[in-house]
Amino acid sequence: MAQSPDGSANRAPSDSARPRGTLGILSLALAIVALVVFWPLMVAAVFDARAVRDVVFIAAAVAGVVLGAAAVVSGALARRRVRRGAAGRGGAALAGLVLGLVAVVLPAIILAWLGYQFYVDYQQFRQCIKGAGSAYPDYLCLKECPDFLGSLCRHAIGW
């Protein structure tokens, strides 16, 4: 073995001394799970627009955002460790970070759009109630109410 200037032998690092990249792999795994949870429902929503307003779709979108955010945070931490040399698997950390961003941004945009649609639909319901008067009963305005807000609409007309 070759001697270093300080007199110690140069040795290849053992497996235990090698930096590990478990945080990068965790980031990648979280991002993949976030996309797997969200994308099948997104594809189903493309073929059936009513599915977009379903509670299960909204829950999947929220889960995608939460898991994607966890992937982004763990990916950023893993990239920082890789730059310092304290961890390996920088590619997995970068992939987790990028896929995590995708898993956060797309469902967040869709959730914002859904929130706006619920607001518009609820405002149409309120306009229907104001205009109902004696011409027809308030309960006929329930068809204007979004399914997701059914109990709120029924409460608004005293049902």
C-alpha positions in Angstrom: 0.0 0.0 0.0 1.1 3.5 -0.7 2.0 5.8 2.2 0.5 9.2 2.5 2.6 12.2 3.5 1.5 11.8 7.1 2.6 8.2 7.2 -0.8 6.5 7.2 -1.7 4.0 4.5 -4.2 5.1 1.8 -7.1 2.8 1.8 -10.3 2.6 -0.2 -13.3 3.6 1.9 -15.2 0.7 3.3 -18.9 0.3 2.7 -19.7 1.7 6.1 -17.6 4.9 5.5 -19.3 5.5 2.1 -21.9 8.3 2.1 -25.4 7.0 1.9 -28.2 8.5 -0.1 -31.3 7.4 1.8 -32.7 10.9 1.9 -32.5 11.2 -1.9 -34.2 7.8 -2.3 -36.9 8.8 0.2 -37.5 12.0 -1.9 -37.8 10.0 -5.1 -40.1 7.4 -3.5 -42.4 10.2 -2.0 -42.5 11.9 -5.4 -43.4 8.6 -7.2 -46.1 7.8 -4.7 -47.5 11.4 -5.0 -47.7 11.0 -8.8 -49.2 7.5 -8.6 -51.9 8.7 -6.2 -52.9 11.7 -8.3 -52.4 10.9 -12.0 -54.8 8.0 -12.4 -57.6 10.2 -11.1 -56.5 13.0 -13.4 -56.7 10.7 -16.4 -60.2 9.5 -15.3 -61.2 13.2 -14.9 -60.2 13.9 -18.5 -62.7 11.3 -19.7 -65.5 12.2 -17.2 -65.6 15.9 -16.1 -68.0 15.2 -13.3 -65.2 13.1 -11.5 -63.2 16.3 -11.0 -65.7 17.6 -8.5 -65.8 14.3 -6.6 -64.5 14.3 -3.0 -62.2 11.4 -3.8 -60.5 13.4 -6.5 -60.1 16.3 -4.2 -58.6 14.1 -1.5 -56.2 12.6 -4.0 -55.1 16.0 -5.2 -54.5 17.2 -1.6 -52.6 14.0 -0.9 -50.5 14.6 -4.1 -49.7 18.1 -2.9 -48.7 17.0 0.6 -46.6 14.0 -0.6 -45.1 16.1 -3.3 -44.1 18.9 -0.8 -42.5 16.3 1.4 -40.6 15.0 -1.7 -39.4 18.6 -2.5 -38.2 19.2 1.1 -36.4 15.9 1.4 -34.9 16.3 -2.1 -33.6 19.7 -1.3 -32.1 18.5 1.9 -30.5 15.5 0.1 -29.1 17.8 -2.6 -27.5 20.0 0.1 -25.9 16.9 1.7 -24.7 15.7 -1.6 -23.0 19.0 -2.3 -21.3 18.9 1.1 -20.1 15.3 0.4 -22.0 13.9 3.3 -24.4 11.8 1.2 -24.4 10.1 -2.2 -27.1 9.5 -4.8 -27.4 13.1 -6.0 -29.3 11.9 -9.1 -32.1 10.3 -7.0 -32.3 13.5 -4.9 -32.6 15.6 -8.0 -35.2 13.3 -9.6 -37.2 13.4 -6.3 -37.0 17.2 -6.2 -38.2 17.6 -9.8 -40.9 15.0 -9.7 -42.0 16.4 -6.3 -42.3 19.9 -7.9 -44.5 18.4 -10.6 -46.6 16.5 -8.0 -47.1 19.8 -6.1 -47.7 22.3 -8.9 -50.2 20.5 -11.1 -52.6 19.4 -8.3 -52.3 22.8 -6.7 -53.4 24.5 -10.0 -56.3 22.1 -10.3 -57.4 22.6 -6.7 -57.3 26.4 -7.2 -59.4 26.0 -10.3 -61.9 23.8 -8.5 -62.1 26.2 -5.6 -62.9 29.0 -8.1 -65.6 26.8 -9.7 -67.1 26.0 -6.4 -67.2 29.7 -5.6 -68.9 30.5 -8.9 -71.4 27.7 -8.6 -72.3 28.8 -5.0 -72.8 32.4 -6.1 -75.2 31.2 -8.8 -77.1 29.3 -6.1 -77.3 32.4 -4.0 -78.5 34.5 -6.9 -81.2 31.8 -7.6 -82.4 32.1 -4.0 -82.5 35.9 -4.2 -84.5 35.7 -7.4 -86.8 32.9 -6.4 -89.3 35.0 -4.4 -92.8 33.7 -4.8 -92.3 32.5 -8.3 -91.0 29.1 -7.3 -89.8 27.6 -4.0 -86.2 27.9 -2.8 -85.5 24.2 -2.9 -85.6 24.2 -6.7 -82.4 26.3 -6.5 -80.6 23.2 -5.1 -79.8 22.1 -8.7 -77.5 25.2 -9.0 -75.6 24.1 -5.9 -72.4 22.1 -6.3 -72.7 18.6 -5.1 -69.7 19.1 -2.8 -71.5 21.9 -1.0 -74.9 20.2 -0.8 -75.2 20.4 3.0 -74.2 24.1 3.0 -76.9 24.9 0.3 -79.6 22.9 2.1 -78.7 24.8 5.3 -79.0 28.2 3.4 -82.6 27.5 2.4 -83.5 26.0 5.8 -83.9 22.4 4.6 
